[in-house]
């Protein structure tokens, strides 16, 4: 059944994208579609651009069917300026690992130790041998991310906390060691493999540079857009298959494990019934970005580096820049959602399927929040009673559903939100962060 679904998924994608535009491999040529041809609301573009500028954006691109509809750079930043991908580069690494498996260099179900050698952790030999490349791709290594430097890749920093596959945690160090997996399996550095496998065939140029323990990808903004187009077309570039292993591609861009439904192979997934975020062992209800198309999968990184891919809308949306004010900076799902709110007004449509079977009765957003939240208004009226409950069971906030609920006076941490109306009680979790 899974193989049939993947085949159907690929056939539909091919049909939908048979007229997709791909820019030349070299040069600055890139076809443009005027907003008027799409029937988009051009009068709603200035509020989007203003919001991007106010939130310290450097570059922003929207592709529709591969052609540029919106491209804007701010300040002294230009189309030729280099910028870092931060953790959005994780998704590129996932793609390269898939290519390495396709080339026969590795099997993601292999023990990592078989590839890079024993002793790369501070675990027992048995504990270490149980960790696979797949665990690294899905953030389920079980290595301890609760103390010390989560970026540290030295063996003494990598200690056992749980069995692989039993705990999801956004842990940078095991991810970074995928660079070693690629090097020892292919015999090429990650930059050489990127150049040989993608740059020559897709025009995607970039370089991973060492910054402390981390290896961070740098490129021009249009390279993020090219990578988004490659993924929107299921790993095919202008009729040339780059990744033919569609089973891997499907698993990379769909839920990869049962712990965090909003996570594939180093890609973030919208439209799931719940999600987890870095730094917290808490499951939050609702889609990751309720105002984005439900099928969006996204590469997201520190300070708001974003590649959104929406197959249903044939859209790629890219944002690079500095951290937006008062936003979560490690995985910017709240900021990304706000961009979609402005972009939906430009597109003159609402992308969200409010009848989606994945949507729970109660959604609070933004979640996490710094100072206030709202509850979904499709099921609860203004007479609904809202309670915010701390981890001791104490009600720390009680009010009616009158719009934004102010929680700026509450301490950072985990809370429970309870909504009561007409003898029906719905509950969900809430994170307050600053």
N, C-alpha and C positions, 0 to 999 in steps of 0.2 A: 504493500500500500504506500509506504514512504517513497519507494522508487517511482511509483506512478505519479505521486504528487509532485515530486521533483521534476519529472518529465513534463507534466502539465504546466508547472511554474516556468520552466525554460521555454516551452513552446509559446506560451502566452507572451512572455517577455520578448521573444524574437519577433512575434507578430506586431506587438505594440511599438517596438523600436526599430522596425525595418527602415523607417525614414529618418532615423536619428542622425544628426549632424555631428561630425568629428572634425576638429580643426587640423590643419596640416601639422606634420611632426616638427617642423622647424619654422621659425619666423613668428611674427605677431598677428598674422591674419586669423580672425575668428568671426564668423558670421553673426550678425545681430538681427534680432526680431524686434521691431518697434512694439511698444506696449499697445498701441492702437490696433494693430493686427490681431492681437489676442483678446481685445475687448476688456483689457485691464483698466482700472480706474487710476489714470495718471494724476488726478488731483490728490490721491492718497499717498503719492510717493514722497512729497516733502516731509510729512510727519515721520515716515520710516527713516529717511536720511537724517533728519534732525535727531531722532532717538539714537541712531547709530553713532552720530558725532558726539552727542552728549555722553554716551557710554564708552568713549575713547576707542572707537573702532579705527583700524588702519585701512583695511580693505574689505569690500563686500561684493559678492557676485551672485547673481541668480541666473541659472541656465534653464531654459524650457526647450525640450526636444534637442538639447545640446547647444542651442544658440544662446548668445548672451542677450538677456532682456534688461538686466540691471547690472552695472559695474561702476563702482564708486570708490575713490581713494580719498583719504583725508589728510590734511596738513601737507607735509613734505613727502608723504608716502606715495609711491607711484606703482605702476604695473610692473616695473622692474625691481622693486624693493624686495629684499629677502626678509623672511620672518620665520619664527619657529612654530612647529606644529604642536609642541608639548605632547600631552597624552593622546591627541588626535593621531599622532604618528604610530600609536599602538595598532591601529587598524591597518596601516600600511605593512607593519611587521607581520600581522596575521595573514595578509595576502601573500607575502613573500614565503612564509612557512608553508602555505598551501601549495605554492609553486614548487618548493623544495620537495614536498611529498610527491607531487605529480611527477617530478623528475626522477623519483626513485632514490633520493638521497636520505630520506628518513620516513618514519611512520609515526604519526602523532600519538599513537597508542604505546610507543616505546617508552621505556624508562629513560628519563633524562640522563641518568648516569651512564647508560649504554653509549650515549653520544658524546658527552663532554667529560666523562671520567668520574670515578668515585671521589668522594670527599668534598663535593661542592657545597655541602651543608654541614651543620653541626649536629645532625640527626644520627641515629644508629644506622648501620648499613641497611638494615631491613626497612626502616622508615624512609630512608632516602631512596632506596630502589623502588618504592611504591609510587613515587612521584613521576608522572608522565609529562610529555610535551603537551598533551591535551589539558592536563591540570594547569599548566602555565597559561595556555590560551584562554581558559575559562575562569581564571582567578580562584581555583579550588585546590591549591597545593597543600593547604593545611599548615603552612609555615606561619610562625608567629609574627603578626603585624601589630601587636598590642603594646610593644615596648621597643625602645631603641630607635635606630634610624631605619625607616621603612624603605629607603633607597639603597641601603648598604647591601652589596652583593658579596662581601667577604664571608667565608664559611661560618665564622663565629657569630655572624648576625642572623643566620638562617636556622632557626630552632623549631623543633616540632611543637605544634599546638593541637592539631587534630589530624585524623586520618585523611589522606587526599580524597577529594570528592564529597566530603561530609560538611564542609564549611566554605561559604563564599566570602572572600575578603579582597578588597582592592589593594593589592600588595605590589608595589612597583618593582622591588628587587627580583622576584622570580620572573616577572615579565622581561626585565632588562637582560636576563640571562638567556633569553631566546636568541639574542645576538650571537652568543657562544654556540647555541644549538645550530644556527645557520652556518657559522664558520666551520665548526668541526664536521658537520655533515656534508657541506658543499665544497669545502676547501677554499671558499671565497669570503671576503669580508662582506658585511651587510651592504656597504656602499657599492662594492663591485657587483654583487648579486642584483641589487636594485638597477644599476646601470645596464647590465647585460640582459636582464629579463624584462625591464619595463621602459627604460629611457629610449632605447633604440627603436622599439616597436610602438610606443605610445606617445613619445615626447614628454614623458613625466621625468623631470630632472630634479634632483635634490640630494642632500648629503646629511647623514647622521653625524653629529659632532658630540664629543665627550664633554659633558658639563658635570663635574663631580663624578658620582657613580652612574649618572644617567647618560643615555645616548639619545640625543634629541635631533629630530629631523628638521632641517631648514630648507626652504625653497621660496619661489615666488608664489603669489596668491593664486595665479592661474593654474599652478601645478596641483593645488588642492582640488580645483574645479575639474581638471583632467582626470584625476583619480576618482572623483565622484562620478564622472561620466563612464569610466571603465567599469565601476561597480554597478551603476545603474543598468548597464548592458551585460550583467552577469559575467564579467571578466572577458568580454570580447571588445576589440577595438577596430571599428570600421570594417567589420567582416572578418577580422583575423582573431581567432581564439587565442587569448593569452593564458587564461586558466580554463582547461577543458574538464577538470574534475568538478562537475556541477554538484556532486554530493557534498564535497568540502565547502563550496561556495554557499550552498543552501544552509548548511549547518553554521557557517560563519555569520550569516545574517539573520538567523532565527535563534530562538531560545536554545541554549547549549546545555543546560542543566536545570534541575528542579529547584535550586536554591534561590537564584535571582532570575526571574523570568524575563527581565529586561536586559539580559546580557547574552551575546553570542560568543564568537571568538574575537574578543577585544573590540567588539562593536556594541554600542548601546542601541536598544530596541524600543521603539514607541509601541503603544497599543496593547501592552500586556495588562493583565488585571492588577498587578502589583509590581513593585520594584524595590531594590536595595541601592544604597549609595555608599561611597567610600567613608570609612571611619566609624560606621555604625552597624551593629548586628540587629537591625530593625527592618521589618518588611512594611513598606508604605503602600497603601491602597491607591488604585487608579493608574492611568497611563503616565509615563515619564513626562510627557509634554502634551497636555490635553488639547491644546489649540493647534497642534501640528497634525498633518495627516497621520492616521493610525498606522500606516505601513512604513513610516519613516524609520530608517536605521541611520545612526549618526556616529561619526568620529568626533569625540569631544575631549578638549584638553584644558589645562590650567589657563586661567585668565580669559577664557572665552574663545578658544580656537575651535572652530566648528566646521564640519562637513555634513550636511543633511542630504540624504538620498531618499526620494519618494518615487517608487516605481509607478504607483497609481496616477500620479500627477505628472510624471516624466520631468521632475524637477530636481536640480542640484542647487543647494544653497550653501554658500561659503562665507564665513566671517573670520577675520583675524584681527588681533589688536591687543590692547592692554585690558586689565581687569575692569569690568564695569563696576560702578560704585554700588556698594551695599549688596553685592551678589555673592553667591557661592562660587569660588574660583576654581575648585579642582575639577568638578564635573558640572558645567554650567547649564543644567537642564532648565532651571527657572529662567535664566537670561535667554536661552534659546527659545523657550516658549513665548516670551514677550516679543522677540523678533517675529515669530510666527503670527502673533496677534496683529502686528502692524502689516506684515506681508499679506495676510488674509484680506485686509482691507484694500490693499493694492490689487490683489487678484480678483477682488469683488466676489468672494465666495467664502463659505465656511467649510473648512476641510474636515471637521470632526463629525464622525457618525455618532450622534448622541444615542442611537438605539443599539450600539455595539454590544454584543453579548459579553464582551470583556469588561465593560464598564460596571463598577460596583455601584450600589445605591448611594454611597456617600463618598464624595471626593472633596478633600480640602486642598486649596492651592493658594499661594505657592507652598510647597512642602518639599524641603525645609523652608522655614521662613525666618526673617530677622525680627519683624515687629508686628505683623498682622497677617490674617488669612481670611479667605471666604470659603463657604461651603457651596457645593453644586446646587443650583437653584431649580433644576428640572424636577426634583422630587420633594423639595421642602419649601414651605411657605414662610412668610415673615413671622408667623406665630410659633414656629418651631423653637424649642428651648435647647440651647447649646451649653454644654459643660466641658471645661478643660480640666483634666484630672492628672495629677502627677503620679510618679511611680509608687508612692506610698498609699495611693487610693484617695488622696485628699482632693476635693474640688477646689481649684485655685482660680477658676473663672466661670461665671455663670451669667448668661445673657440671652437675648432673643436674636433670631436670625435677621439682623437689620443691615446686612452688607458686610463690610470689613470688621473682623473681630480683632481688637487691639490686644496683643500679648506682649507689648514692649516692656512691661514691668515684670515679666516672668523670667526666671533664670534660664540660661541655655540648658538644653537636655531633651530627654524624651518625655512625651506626654501622650495622653489618650484623649481623643475628642469623642464626645457622646452627644447625639442629636435625638431629641424626643419630640414626636408629634403624633397625635391621635392614637395613643397607646402603642406606637411603634418606636423602637429604639434602634438606631444604627450607630456603629462605632468604627473608629479608624485610629491610626497612629499619627502623631505629629512630631516633627523635630524643630526645635528652636535653636538657631545658631547665630553667631555674630562674629 
